[in-house]
Amino acid sequence: MSVEPEAPEPRWAVPPVGGWTADDLDTLPNLPPHTELIDGSLVFMSPQTLFHSRAVDFFTWQLQSLAPPELETVREFTIDIDFQNRPEPDVVVVRADAVESLRQTRFPAESVLLAVEVVSDESVTRDRETKPVKYARARIPHYWRVENQDGRAVVYVFELEPATGAYTSTGIFHDRMKVSTPFTVDLDLTAIVSRRRTAAPKSPEFPA
């Protein structure tokens, strides 16, 4: 009777002294999709909720359709903050000239106009505290945080205050979001969580 060989245990990458660098994300083997680098440490994405998926899709397509032609909207793409920080916002709006090749894997932070994060249970602290500080330090002018509040999408909007170099709140939006910067946006936020409705089938005995 043959005995199946035991599966090898997974081998985890051992960080070098001082932590990983932004360039390591492109060379480390077998990293899970959407791995980020925060303060030299690798951050892996947990399984995402339906709300998260819908919200990312919603903002990607809406911003892509509303942004002027000199801007590009990209979902789940890393940006270079510094050599030890390469986060991956859920959606970014960048200057079109930052798109240099279909093979590129990141954008420079100075090309980013807007970063959007959709909060998950495991990312609350990063999205509310850690990432805004790093995005502000990189001089990204606009930051939006999207949260699921009792089954409704709520968007917290922040703009960089030039004198302090920190974000200041410019609005909290429920149901409908209207802003004029970084470009004009008027969004029905209920569309993120609403179910698609289809007409009820007609009875063959009672045709219309």
Buried (B, 14 or more C-beta within 10 A) or exposed (E): EEEEEEEEEEEEEEEEEEBBBBEBBEEEEEBEEBBBBBEBEBBEBEEBEEBBEBBBEBBBEBBBEBBEEEBBBBBBBBBBBBBBBBBBBBBBBBBEEBEEEEEEEBBEBEBBBBBBBBBBEBBEEBBBEBBBEBBBBBEBBBBBBBBBEEEBBBBBBBBBEEEEEEBEEEEEBEEEBEBEEBBEBEBEBEEBBEEEEEEEEEEEEEEE
